[in-house]
């Protein structure tokens, strides 16, 4: 994944999280406003009727002194009528409501209420007579069950005849009777109002100064309160906000941390995630890594689109997770390492389990993948590495699995390889070749050979392919087919490409007089790495100016397989090369299976038909000849020049010439040679001798 893609991934991830958080905060704001509005409109109010309900255990009259009383209950109230015959002494008349259980020690907690709504009618012989409302609270610190008077007197006194109906009396106006404080010697700790365990509510006369009828009728008495005060509600809202804020912060951190280690397409671990998992597992377990490469993934993207490619990756990962092994954090995990590469990490696998899993994996992935109605068959290559005493880090284990994968890709017989001593030896050998190649570059031990390219009709030398050779003692017997891939692996190829280009330009400058009379095109092979080297066209242009080389004398050859991983930036680099006036050729055409209709997307001038097709001319394999004809026809329709490489027989030459191939090269015409011999060839053309050779009758083999 590119840095830009990673940055975009995290930006989008943070944006999703922020959008979610904004929605949660907006919901929280709305909920808070609704809660406050509900409180203001009374939806959080509560009430308790003191005249009826299951919380009432008794209703009775209170009388003391020189009087007689008559008590009666109604549906929502009670009434007592007292007739005072003599006002001497202590006289008392009223109504008692028992709350809670019958035992005074088990009353009701009325602390949640803050007002008393009263509808009371009080008639007395004297105008403006006061009435007491008393909340009798039990507390074991000062109350005894044997002495009912010991229950605290929390009292409100008011004049019913002059008060509005109904009257709202705030409970904070309750006061303790002084006589009770004095009688029971109550200290400061218990001298405050307390209605946490009220056993009785009493409606009684304040005094009875004159004989006559005292009539108390409680039509309704209701305690009013709020489940939460506004201050308490605000505190709870603040607490909820605080909890939600902390939760969102933890959640966002957790999700971003998870996003950092997860692949956005497959929801498997990414490289960082599996690195952490393997590093942790290696502390106590042996770990085995399966390194999987999906062959031809780019072709699927090109043929069906990137959405289908992403769909394939998701199905590919899910199939492995759901069918291959009991994947969980304790046993195994799967990771998408790059666009078409996956890692599977297993804990504590035995050799038998390893072999069985390899076989099961190939069987599992042979079944076609259904992508939006299209059945796609994919092939994989697999490299396996298992930790040992010497290998105890993720990067070391990954390097071994990668080496085993590279070994498997090079094999035509098997598609998987377990890292072993042969792979280790191969790695050592490639490192040695890379070191020798690096020394050859610095010590100027590279040189060029030249392969003539002939016009198929006139048999004149019209071009020459520049071939790299090395005369280093350490690379004796090692050809370009070996050291070029090594150079690509060890990042030496760009330096080699520039060396070959500059060495060719030097030779052209030296032979400018000859080449002015006998012009030829110099065909130089460049690596696929240059398709991703944004500085290449700049370096090329600088060398063209430095050696004063005509751009139309130069043709750069790029293998068709290099085009498999091309993208828009690669096409731009090719266009920059073309804009310099340099020609481009697609080498080894036919081996990469580039779709013919894709040729229009590539800024090329020439197709070089791969030798593997030429070798089959005249054989029983008619497919190769049909392919050659198709290539020649398509090239003609796209106005592309064609070159056949690897001409080794007269029949091959005649077949290609008759079918319209423009140029040819091969051992039948001329072998690679040093510059002196190639110069002599230019000065003394052999066109006539070649024509004679081609016209001679074939001598049948004995």
C-alpha positions as CSV (number, residue, x, y, z in Angstrom):
1,X,0.0,0.0,0.0
2,X,1.4,3.4,-1.0
3,X,2.0,6.2,1.6
4,X,-0.8,8.3,0.0
5,X,-3.2,5.3,0.3
6,X,-2.3,4.8,3.9
7,X,-2.8,8.5,4.6
8,X,-6.1,8.5,2.8
9,X,-7.2,5.4,4.7
10,X,-6.5,7.1,8.1
11,X,-8.1,10.3,7.1
12,X,-11.3,8.5,6.0
13,X,-11.1,6.3,9.2
14,X,-10.9,9.4,11.4
15,X,-13.7,11.1,9.4
16,X,-16.0,8.1,10.0
17,X,-15.2,8.1,13.7
18,X,-15.7,11.9,13.9
19,X,-19.0,11.6,12.1
20,X,-20.1,8.9,14.5
21,X,-19.0,11.0,17.5
22,X,-20.7,14.1,16.2
23,X,-24.0,12.1,16.0
24,X,-23.6,10.8,19.5
25,X,-22.9,14.3,20.9
26,X,-25.9,15.7,19.0
27,X,-28.0,12.9,20.4
28,X,-26.7,13.6,23.9
29,X,-27.4,17.4,23.5
30,X,-30.9,16.6,22.4
31,X,-31.5,14.1,25.2
32,X,-30.1,16.7,27.8
33,X,-32.5,19.4,26.4
34,X,-35.4,17.0,26.6
35,X,-34.5,16.0,30.1
36,X,-34.4,19.7,31.2
37,X,-37.6,20.5,29.4
38,X,-39.3,17.4,30.9
39,X,-38.2,18.7,34.3
40,X,-39.5,22.2,33.7
41,X,-42.9,20.9,32.5
42,X,-43.3,18.6,35.5
43,X,-42.7,15.2,33.8
44,X,-40.3,14.3,36.6
45,X,-42.7,15.4,39.4
46,X,-44.0,12.8,41.9
47,X,-46.7,12.9,44.5
48,X,-48.1,11.0,47.5
49,X,-51.7,11.2,48.7
50,X,-51.9,11.3,52.5
51,X,-55.6,10.4,52.6
52,X,-55.7,7.1,50.7
53,X,-53.5,4.4,49.4
54,X,-51.8,1.2,50.6
55,X,-49.1,3.2,52.5
56,X,-51.8,4.2,55.0
57,X,-52.3,1.8,57.9
58,X,-54.8,3.8,60.0
59,X,-56.9,6.9,60.1
60,X,-58.3,8.1,63.5
61,X,-59.3,11.1,65.5
62,X,-57.2,12.8,68.2
63,X,-58.9,14.1,71.3
64,X,-57.7,15.2,74.7
65,X,-59.3,17.2,77.4
66,X,-62.9,18.4,78.0
67,X,-64.4,17.5,74.7
68,X,-66.3,14.9,72.7
69,X,-65.6,14.1,69.1
70,X,-67.1,12.5,66.1
71,X,-64.8,11.1,63.3
72,X,-65.8,10.0,59.9
73,X,-63.8,9.0,56.7
74,X,-64.7,9.9,53.1
75,X,-63.3,8.6,49.8
76,X,-60.4,11.1,49.7
77,X,-60.4,12.7,53.1
78,X,-61.4,12.6,56.7
79,X,-63.4,14.8,59.2
80,X,-63.5,15.2,62.9
81,X,-66.0,17.3,64.8
82,X,-65.0,18.1,68.4
83,X,-67.4,19.8,71.0
84,X,-65.4,21.6,73.7
85,X,-67.5,22.0,76.8
86,X,-64.9,23.6,79.1
87,X,-61.8,25.5,78.0
88,X,-60.0,24.9,81.2
89,X,-56.8,22.7,81.1
90,X,-55.1,21.2,78.0
91,X,-57.5,20.4,75.2
92,X,-56.6,19.0,71.8
93,X,-58.6,17.9,68.7
94,X,-57.4,16.5,65.4
95,X,-57.0,13.8,62.8
96,X,-54.1,11.2,62.7
97,X,-53.0,9.4,59.6
98,X,-50.7,6.3,60.1
99,X,-48.1,5.8,57.4
100,X,-46.0,2.8,56.6
101,X,-46.3,-0.3,58.8
102,X,-48.2,-0.4,62.0
103,X,-45.0,-0.2,64.0
104,X,-44.0,3.4,64.4
105,X,-40.4,2.4,63.7
106,X,-41.3,1.6,60.1
107,X,-42.7,4.7,58.7
108,X,-42.2,6.3,55.2
109,X,-39.3,8.3,53.9
110,X,-40.8,11.6,52.8
111,X,-37.5,13.4,52.1
112,X,-38.0,13.3,48.4
113,X,-41.0,15.6,48.7
114,X,-40.6,19.4,49.0
115,X,-44.2,20.7,49.4
116,X,-47.5,19.8,50.8
117,X,-50.7,20.5,48.9
118,X,-53.6,21.1,51.4
119,X,-57.3,21.4,51.0
120,X,-58.5,21.8,54.6
121,X,-61.6,23.4,56.1
122,X,-61.3,24.4,59.7
123,X,-64.2,26.0,61.7
124,X,-63.7,27.2,65.2
125,X,-65.5,29.5,67.7
126,X,-62.8,32.1,67.2
127,X,-62.0,33.7,63.8
128,X,-58.6,33.1,62.2
129,X,-57.8,30.1,64.3
130,X,-54.5,28.3,63.4
131,X,-54.2,24.7,62.5
132,X,-51.1,22.5,62.9
133,X,-49.9,20.0,60.4
134,X,-47.3,17.7,62.1
135,X,-45.0,15.1,60.6
136,X,-44.1,12.6,63.4
137,X,-40.7,11.1,62.7
138,X,-39.3,8.0,64.4
139,X,-35.6,7.8,65.2
140,X,-34.1,5.2,67.6
141,X,-31.8,7.9,68.9
142,X,-34.6,9.8,70.6
143,X,-37.8,7.7,70.1
144,X,-39.2,4.7,71.9
145,X,-42.0,2.5,70.8
146,X,-43.6,2.7,74.3
147,X,-43.8,6.5,74.2
148,X,-45.6,7.8,71.1
149,X,-44.9,11.4,72.2
150,X,-41.2,10.7,71.8
151,X,-41.6,10.8,68.0
152,X,-40.2,14.1,66.7
153,X,-42.7,16.9,66.0
154,X,-42.0,18.5,62.6
155,X,-44.7,21.1,62.4
156,X,-46.3,23.7,60.2
157,X,-48.9,26.1,61.6
158,X,-51.2,28.2,59.4
159,X,-54.7,29.7,59.3
160,X,-56.9,27.7,56.9
161,X,-59.7,30.3,56.8
162,X,-57.5,33.0,55.4
163,X,-55.4,30.8,53.0
164,X,-55.9,30.0,49.4
165,X,-57.3,26.6,48.4
166,X,-55.5,24.4,47.7
167,X,-52.5,25.7,49.7
168,X,-49.0,24.8,48.8
169,X,-46.8,24.6,51.9
170,X,-43.1,24.2,51.4
171,X,-41.7,21.5,53.7
172,X,-38.6,23.5,54.4
173,X,-41.0,25.6,56.5
174,X,-41.3,22.7,59.0
175,X,-40.1,23.5,62.5
176,X,-39.4,21.4,65.6
177,X,-41.7,21.9,68.6
178,X,-39.7,23.7,71.3
179,X,-41.5,21.9,74.1
180,X,-40.6,18.6,72.6
181,X,-36.9,19.6,72.4
182,X,-37.0,20.6,76.1
183,X,-39.0,17.7,77.3
184,X,-36.7,15.1,75.7
185,X,-33.5,17.1,76.1
186,X,-32.7,16.8,72.4
187,X,-29.2,17.9,71.4
188,X,-28.2,19.9,68.4
189,X,-27.5,16.9,66.2
190,X,-31.2,15.9,66.3
191,X,-32.8,19.3,66.7
192,X,-33.3,19.8,62.9
193,X,-36.2,18.9,60.8
194,X,-36.3,15.2,59.9
195,X,-39.0,13.4,57.8
196,X,-37.0,10.4,56.7
197,X,-39.1,7.9,58.8
198,X,-42.5,9.5,59.3
199,X,-45.0,7.2,61.1
200,X,-47.9,9.7,61.4
201,X,-49.3,12.9,59.8
202,X,-51.4,14.8,62.2
203,X,-53.9,17.7,61.6
204,X,-54.5,19.2,65.0
205,X,-55.7,22.4,66.6
206,X,-53.1,25.0,67.5
207,X,-55.0,25.7,70.7
208,X,-58.6,25.7,71.9
209,X,-59.1,29.0,73.8
210,X,-62.9,29.0,73.8
211,X,-65.6,26.4,74.3
212,X,-67.6,25.5,71.3
213,X,-67.4,23.3,68.1
214,X,-64.1,22.7,66.4
215,X,-64.6,21.1,63.0
216,X,-61.6,19.9,61.0
217,X,-62.2,18.5,57.5
218,X,-59.3,17.3,55.4
219,X,-60.6,17.1,51.9
220,X,-57.3,16.4,50.3
221,X,-53.6,16.3,51.4
222,X,-51.0,15.5,48.9
223,X,-47.2,15.6,49.1
224,X,-45.6,17.1,46.0
225,X,-42.0,16.6,44.9
226,X,-39.6,15.9,42.2
227,X,-37.8,12.7,41.4
228,X,-34.8,14.9,40.8
229,X,-34.2,18.5,41.6
230,X,-33.0,20.7,38.7
231,X,-29.6,20.9,40.3
232,X,-29.5,17.1,40.8
233,X,-30.6,16.6,37.2
234,X,-27.8,18.9,36.0
235,X,-25.3,16.9,38.0
236,X,-26.5,13.7,36.4
237,X,-26.4,15.2,33.0
238,X,-22.9,16.4,33.6
239,X,-22.0,12.9,34.9
240,X,-23.5,11.3,31.7
241,X,-21.6,13.8,29.5
242,X,-18.4,13.0,31.3
243,X,-18.9,9.2,31.0
244,X,-19.9,9.5,27.3
245,X,-16.9,11.8,26.6
246,X,-14.5,9.3,28.2
247,X,-16.2,6.4,26.5
248,X,-15.9,8.2,23.1
249,X,-12.3,9.0,23.7
250,X,-11.5,5.4,24.6
251,X,-13.6,4.1,21.7
252,X,-12.0,6.4,19.2
253,X,-8.5,5.5,20.4
254,X,-9.4,1.8,20.3
255,X,-10.9,2.0,16.8
256,X,-8.0,4.1,15.4
257,X,-5.6,1.7,17.1
258,X,-7.4,-1.2,15.4
259,X,-7.6,0.6,12.1
260,X,-3.8,1.0,12.3
261,X,-3.3,-2.7,12.3
262,X,-6.2,-3.8,10.1
263,X,-6.5,-4.0,6.3
264,X,-9.4,-1.8,5.2
265,X,-10.5,-4.1,2.3
266,X,-10.4,-7.6,3.9
267,X,-10.6,-6.7,7.6
268,X,-7.6,-9.0,8.1
269,X,-4.4,-7.8,9.8
270,X,-2.1,-5.6,7.8
271,X,1.7,-5.8,8.0
272,X,1.9,-3.9,11.3
273,X,-0.9,-6.1,12.9
274,X,0.6,-9.4,12.0
275,X,4.1,-8.2,13.1
276,X,2.6,-7.5,16.5
277,X,0.8,-10.8,16.7
278,X,3.8,-12.9,15.6
279,X,6.2,-11.0,17.8
280,X,4.0,-11.6,20.8
281,X,3.5,-15.3,19.9
282,X,7.2,-15.9,19.5
283,X,7.7,-15.3,23.2
284,X,6.2,-18.6,24.2
285,X,5.4,-20.5,20.9
286,X,7.0,-21.6,17.7
287,X,5.4,-19.8,14.8
288,X,5.0,-20.9,11.2
289,X,4.4,-18.4,8.4
290,X,2.6,-19.1,5.1
291,X,3.4,-16.5,2.5
292,X,0.8,-16.6,-0.3
293,X,1.0,-14.8,-3.7
294,X,-2.1,-14.7,-6.0
295,X,-0.8,-15.1,-9.6
296,X,-2.2,-12.8,-12.2
297,X,-4.1,-10.6,-9.8
298,X,-3.6,-7.5,-12.0
299,X,-5.2,-9.3,-15.0
300,X,-8.3,-9.8,-12.9
301,X,-8.3,-6.1,-12.0
302,X,-7.9,-5.1,-15.7
303,X,-10.5,-7.6,-17.0
304,X,-13.2,-7.1,-14.4
305,X,-12.4,-3.9,-12.6
306,X,-10.9,-3.0,-9.2
307,X,-14.2,-3.6,-7.3
308,X,-14.1,-7.2,-8.5
309,X,-10.5,-7.4,-7.5
310,X,-11.4,-6.2,-4.0
311,X,-14.3,-8.6,-3.9
312,X,-11.9,-11.5,-4.8
313,X,-9.5,-10.5,-2.0
314,X,-12.4,-10.5,0.6
315,X,-13.7,-13.9,-0.6
316,X,-10.2,-15.2,-0.7
317,X,-9.4,-14.2,2.9
318,X,-12.9,-15.4,4.1
319,X,-12.5,-18.7,2.5
320,X,-9.2,-19.3,4.2
321,X,-10.5,-18.0,7.6
322,X,-13.8,-20.1,7.4
323,X,-12.5,-23.3,6.0
324,X,-8.8,-23.9,6.5
325,X,-8.2,-23.7,10.3
326,X,-9.9,-22.6,13.5
327,X,-8.7,-19.0,13.1
328,X,-8.7,-17.0,16.3
329,X,-6.3,-14.8,18.2
330,X,-5.0,-17.8,20.1
331,X,-4.2,-20.2,17.2
332,X,-3.8,-18.5,13.9
333,X,-4.3,-15.2,12.0
334,X,-4.4,-14.1,8.4
335,X,-2.9,-10.9,7.1
336,X,-3.0,-9.0,3.8
337,X,0.6,-8.0,3.3
338,X,0.2,-6.1,0.0
339,X,-2.1,-5.9,-3.0
340,X,-2.1,-9.6,-3.8
341,X,0.0,-11.1,-1.1
342,X,-1.2,-12.7,2.2
343,X,0.4,-14.1,5.3
344,X,-1.0,-16.8,7.5
345,X,0.7,-17.2,10.9
346,X,0.2,-20.4,12.9
347,X,1.2,-21.2,16.5
348,X,2.9,-24.5,17.4
349,X,2.4,-26.5,14.2
350,X,3.8,-30.0,14.0
351,X,5.4,-31.2,10.7
352,X,2.4,-33.4,10.0
353,X,0.0,-30.5,10.5
354,X,2.2,-28.2,8.3
355,X,2.1,-30.7,5.4
356,X,-1.6,-31.3,5.8
357,X,-2.4,-27.5,5.8
358,X,-0.3,-26.9,2.7
359,X,-2.3,-29.6,0.8
360,X,-5.6,-28.4,2.2
361,X,-4.8,-24.8,1.2
362,X,-4.2,-25.7,-2.4
363,X,-7.3,-27.8,-2.6
364,X,-9.3,-25.1,-0.9
365,X,-8.2,-22.4,-3.4
366,X,-8.6,-24.5,-6.5
367,X,-12.4,-24.0,-6.4
368,X,-13.6,-21.1,-8.6
369,X,-14.4,-17.8,-7.0
370,X,-17.8,-16.3,-7.9
371,X,-17.3,-12.6,-8.6
372,X,-20.6,-10.9,-9.4
373,X,-21.7,-13.8,-11.5
374,X,-18.2,-14.5,-13.1
375,X,-16.4,-17.6,-12.1
376,X,-12.7,-16.9,-11.6
377,X,-10.0,-19.5,-11.1
378,X,-6.8,-18.3,-9.4
379,X,-3.4,-19.9,-8.9
380,X,-1.2,-19.2,-5.9
381,X,2.4,-19.6,-5.0
382,X,3.3,-20.4,-1.4
383,X,6.5,-19.9,0.7
384,X,6.6,-21.5,4.1
385,X,9.0,-20.7,7.0
386,X,9.1,-22.0,10.5
387,X,10.9,-20.3,13.4
388,X,14.0,-21.9,14.8
389,X,16.6,-21.2,17.5
390,X,18.3,-18.8,15.1
391,X,15.2,-17.1,13.8
392,X,13.2,-15.5,16.6
393,X,11.8,-12.2,15.1
394,X,9.0,-11.5,12.7
395,X,11.2,-9.8,10.1
396,X,13.7,-12.7,10.0
397,X,10.8,-15.2,9.7
398,X,9.2,-13.1,6.9
399,X,12.5,-12.9,5.0
400,X,12.7,-16.7,5.0
401,X,9.1,-17.1,3.9
402,X,9.7,-14.5,1.2
403,X,12.7,-16.4,0.0
404,X,10.8,-19.6,-0.1
405,X,8.1,-17.9,-2.1
406,X,10.6,-16.6,-4.6
407,X,12.0,-20.1,-4.9
408,X,8.5,-21.5,-5.5
409,X,7.7,-18.8,-8.2
410,X,10.8,-19.8,-10.1
411,X,9.9,-23.5,-10.1
412,X,7.8,-24.9,-13.0
413,X,7.0,-28.1,-11.1
414,X,5.7,-27.1,-7.7
415,X,4.0,-24.0,-6.5
416,X,5.2,-24.1,-2.9
417,X,8.4,-24.3,-1.1
418,X,9.3,-24.8,2.6
419,X,12.4,-22.8,3.6
420,X,15.3,-25.2,3.9
421,X,19.1,-25.4,3.4
422,X,18.6,-25.4,-0.4
423,X,16.7,-22.1,-0.2
424,X,19.4,-20.8,2.2
425,X,22.1,-21.8,-0.2
426,X,20.3,-20.1,-3.0
427,X,20.0,-16.9,-1.0
428,X,23.7,-17.0,-0.2
429,X,24.5,-17.6,-3.8
430,X,22.4,-14.6,-4.9
431,X,24.0,-12.4,-2.3
432,X,27.4,-13.4,-3.6
433,X,26.4,-12.7,-7.2
434,X,25.0,-9.3,-6.0
435,X,28.3,-8.5,-4.3
436,X,30.3,-9.5,-7.3
437,X,28.0,-7.4,-9.6
438,X,28.4,-4.4,-7.3
439,X,32.2,-4.8,-7.5
440,X,32.0,-5.2,-11.3
441,X,30.1,-1.9,-11.5
442,X,32.6,0.0,-9.4
443,X,35.7,-1.6,-11.1
444,X,34.3,-1.1,-14.6
445,X,34.3,-4.9,-15.4
446,X,31.1,-4.7,-17.6
447,X,31.2,-4.6,-21.3
448,X,28.7,-4.6,-24.3
449,X,28.0,-7.1,-27.0
450,X,25.9,-6.3,-30.1
451,X,23.3,-8.5,-31.8
452,X,22.5,-7.4,-35.4
453,X,18.9,-6.9,-36.4
454,X,18.1,-7.4,-40.1
455,X,15.4,-6.0,-42.4
456,X,13.5,-9.2,-43.4
457,X,13.4,-8.2,-47.1
458,X,16.7,-6.5,-47.9
459,X,18.6,-8.3,-45.1
460,X,20.4,-5.1,-44.3
461,X,21.4,-4.4,-40.7
462,X,18.9,-1.8,-39.6
463,X,19.3,-2.0,-35.9
464,X,21.4,-3.7,-33.2
465,X,20.4,-5.0,-29.7
466,X,22.8,-4.0,-27.0
467,X,23.7,-6.9,-24.7
468,X,25.3,-6.6,-21.3
469,X,28.2,-8.9,-20.5
470,X,30.6,-9.1,-17.5
471,X,34.2,-10.3,-17.5
472,X,34.6,-10.3,-13.7
473,X,36.4,-13.4,-12.4
474,X,33.8,-13.8,-9.7
475,X,31.0,-13.9,-12.3
476,X,32.5,-16.4,-14.7
477,X,29.8,-18.6,-16.2
478,X,27.1,-16.3,-14.8
479,X,25.0,-14.9,-17.6
480,X,22.5,-12.0,-17.7
481,X,19.7,-14.4,-17.2
482,X,21.0,-14.9,-13.7
483,X,22.7,-11.6,-12.7
484,X,19.9,-9.3,-14.0
485,X,17.2,-10.8,-11.7
486,X,19.7,-10.6,-8.9
487,X,20.4,-7.0,-9.7
488,X,16.7,-6.3,-9.6
489,X,16.4,-8.1,-6.3
490,X,19.2,-6.2,-4.7
491,X,18.4,-2.7,-6.1
492,X,21.4,-2.6,-8.5
493,X,19.4,-2.6,-11.7
494,X,18.9,1.1,-12.0
495,X,22.6,1.7,-11.8
496,X,23.2,-1.0,-14.4
497,X,20.5,0.4,-16.7
498,X,22.2,3.8,-16.7
499,X,25.7,2.2,-17.2
500,X,24.4,0.4,-20.3
501,X,22.7,3.5,-21.7
502,X,25.8,5.7,-21.0
503,X,28.2,3.1,-22.4
504,X,26.1,2.8,-25.6
505,X,26.0,6.6,-25.9
506,X,29.8,6.8,-25.6
507,X,30.2,4.3,-28.3
508,X,27.8,6.1,-30.6
509,X,29.7,9.4,-30.0
510,X,33.0,7.7,-30.8
511,X,31.6,6.2,-34.1
512,X,29.5,9.2,-35.1
513,X,31.2,9.5,-38.5
514,X,30.5,5.8,-39.4
515,X,27.0,5.9,-38.1
516,X,26.2,9.0,-40.1
517,X,26.9,7.0,-43.2
518,X,25.4,3.7,-42.0
519,X,22.7,4.7,-39.5
520,X,21.4,2.0,-37.2
521,X,19.0,2.0,-34.3
522,X,20.5,0.9,-30.9
523,X,18.0,-1.2,-29.0
524,X,18.7,-1.1,-25.2
525,X,16.9,-3.3,-22.7
526,X,15.8,-1.5,-19.5
527,X,14.4,-3.0,-16.3
528,X,10.7,-2.9,-15.2
529,X,12.0,-0.9,-12.2
530,X,12.3,2.2,-14.5
531,X,8.5,2.1,-15.0
532,X,8.3,3.3,-11.4
533,X,11.4,5.5,-11.5
534,X,10.1,9.1,-11.9
535,X,13.7,10.4,-12.4
536,X,14.5,8.0,-15.3
537,X,13.3,10.2,-18.2
538,X,15.2,13.1,-16.7
539,X,18.4,11.1,-16.5
540,X,17.9,9.8,-20.1
541,X,17.4,13.3,-21.4
542,X,20.5,14.5,-19.6
543,X,22.6,11.8,-21.2
544,X,21.1,12.5,-24.7
545,X,22.2,16.1,-24.3
546,X,25.6,15.3,-22.8
547,X,26.7,12.9,-25.7
548,X,24.7,14.8,-28.3
549,X,22.8,11.6,-29.3
550,X,19.9,11.8,-31.9
551,X,16.9,10.4,-30.0
552,X,15.7,8.5,-33.1
553,X,18.9,6.4,-33.0
554,X,17.7,4.9,-29.6
555,X,15.0,2.4,-28.9
556,X,14.4,1.2,-25.3
557,X,13.1,-2.4,-24.9
558,X,10.8,-3.3,-22.0
559,X,9.6,-6.9,-21.4
560,X,5.9,-7.5,-21.7
561,X,5.8,-9.0,-18.2
562,X,6.9,-5.6,-16.9
563,X,3.6,-4.2,-18.1
564,X,1.7,-6.4,-15.7
565,X,2.2,-4.0,-12.8
566,X,1.9,-0.7,-14.8
567,X,-0.3,2.0,-13.6
568,X,-1.1,5.6,-14.6
569,X,2.3,6.8,-13.3
570,X,4.1,4.2,-15.3
571,X,2.3,5.2,-18.5
572,X,3.3,8.8,-17.8
573,X,7.0,7.8,-17.6
574,X,6.7,6.0,-20.9
575,X,5.1,9.1,-22.5
576,X,7.9,11.2,-21.1
577,X,10.4,8.9,-22.8
578,X,8.5,9.1,-26.1
579,X,8.4,12.9,-25.8
580,X,12.2,12.9,-25.9
581,X,12.0,11.3,-29.3
582,X,13.2,7.9,-28.1
583,X,11.3,4.8,-29.5
584,X,9.8,2.1,-27.3
585,X,9.6,-1.6,-27.9
586,X,7.6,-4.3,-26.1
587,X,10.1,-7.2,-25.7
588,X,9.2,-10.9,-25.4
589,X,5.7,-10.2,-26.6
590,X,3.3,-13.1,-26.1
591,X,4.7,-14.3,-22.8
592,X,2.9,-11.8,-20.6
593,X,-0.5,-12.4,-22.2
594,X,-1.2,-8.8,-22.7
595,X,-4.7,-8.4,-24.1
596,X,-4.4,-7.1,-27.7
597,X,-6.9,-4.4,-27.0
598,X,-4.7,-3.0,-24.3
599,X,-1.9,-2.2,-26.8
600,X,-3.5,1.1,-27.5
601,X,-2.9,2.1,-23.9
602,X,0.8,1.7,-24.2
603,X,2.9,4.3,-26.0
604,X,5.1,1.8,-27.9
605,X,6.4,1.6,-31.5
606,X,7.5,-2.0,-31.8
607,X,6.6,-5.5,-30.8
608,X,9.3,-8.2,-30.4
609,X,7.9,-11.7,-30.9
610,X,9.2,-14.0,-28.2
611,X,11.6,-16.8,-29.2
612,X,9.3,-19.4,-27.6
613,X,6.8,-18.9,-30.5
614,X,9.6,-18.9,-33.1
615,X,10.9,-22.3,-31.9
616,X,7.6,-23.9,-32.6
617,X,7.4,-22.9,-36.3
618,X,7.1,-26.0,-38.4
619,X,6.3,-28.2,-35.4
620,X,3.0,-30.0,-34.8
621,X,2.0,-27.3,-32.5
622,X,0.0,-25.1,-34.8
623,X,-1.0,-22.8,-31.9
624,X,2.3,-21.0,-32.0
625,X,2.0,-20.2,-35.7
626,X,-1.6,-19.0,-35.3
627,X,-0.4,-16.7,-32.4
628,X,2.4,-15.3,-34.6
629,X,0.0,-14.5,-37.4
630,X,-2.4,-12.9,-34.9
631,X,0.5,-10.8,-33.5
632,X,1.6,-9.7,-37.0
633,X,-1.9,-8.7,-38.0
634,X,-2.6,-6.8,-34.8
635,X,0.7,-5.0,-35.0
636,X,-0.1,-4.0,-38.6
637,X,-3.5,-2.7,-37.5
638,X,-1.9,-0.7,-34.7
639,X,0.9,0.5,-37.1
640,X,3.6,-1.2,-34.9
641,X,6.9,-2.5,-36.2
642,X,7.6,-6.2,-35.6
643,X,10.8,-7.9,-34.8
644,X,11.2,-11.7,-34.5
645,X,14.0,-12.8,-32.1
646,X,15.7,-16.2,-32.0
647,X,15.7,-17.0,-35.7
648,X,17.8,-20.2,-35.9
649,X,16.5,-21.9,-39.1
650,X,15.8,-21.0,-42.7
651,X,12.2,-22.2,-42.4
652,X,11.6,-19.8,-39.5
653,X,13.0,-16.9,-41.6
654,X,10.8,-17.7,-44.6
655,X,7.7,-18.2,-42.5
656,X,8.0,-14.9,-40.8
657,X,9.1,-13.0,-43.9
658,X,6.1,-14.4,-45.9
659,X,3.7,-13.3,-43.1
660,X,5.0,-9.7,-43.0
661,X,7.4,-9.6,-40.1
662,X,9.5,-6.4,-40.5
663,X,12.8,-7.3,-38.8
664,X,14.6,-10.4,-37.5
665,X,17.5,-11.4,-35.3
666,X,19.0,-14.7,-34.4
667,X,21.9,-17.1,-34.7
668,X,20.9,-18.1,-38.2
669,X,21.6,-14.5,-39.3
670,X,24.3,-13.5,-36.9
671,X,25.5,-14.2,-33.3
672,X,26.2,-11.5,-30.7
673,X,29.6,-9.9,-31.3
674,X,31.9,-7.3,-29.9
675,X,32.0,-3.8,-31.3
676,X,35.0,-4.4,-33.6
677,X,33.2,-7.2,-35.4
678,X,29.9,-5.3,-35.5
679,X,31.8,-2.3,-37.0
680,X,33.3,-4.5,-39.6
681,X,29.8,-5.9,-40.4
682,X,28.5,-2.3,-40.9
683,X,31.4,-1.5,-43.2
684,X,31.1,-4.7,-45.2
685,X,27.4,-5.7,-45.3
686,X,26.7,-9.4,-45.9
687,X,23.3,-9.0,-47.4
688,X,24.1,-10.8,-50.7
689,X,25.7,-13.7,-48.9
690,X,22.7,-14.0,-46.6
691,X,20.3,-13.9,-49.6
692,X,22.4,-16.6,-51.2
693,X,22.3,-18.7,-48.1
694,X,18.6,-18.4,-47.9
695,X,18.1,-19.4,-51.5
696,X,20.3,-22.5,-51.3
697,X,18.4,-25.8,-51.3
698,X,18.1,-27.6,-48.0
699,X,20.4,-30.6,-47.5
700,X,18.3,-33.3,-45.8
701,X,19.7,-34.6,-42.5
702,X,21.1,-38.1,-42.6
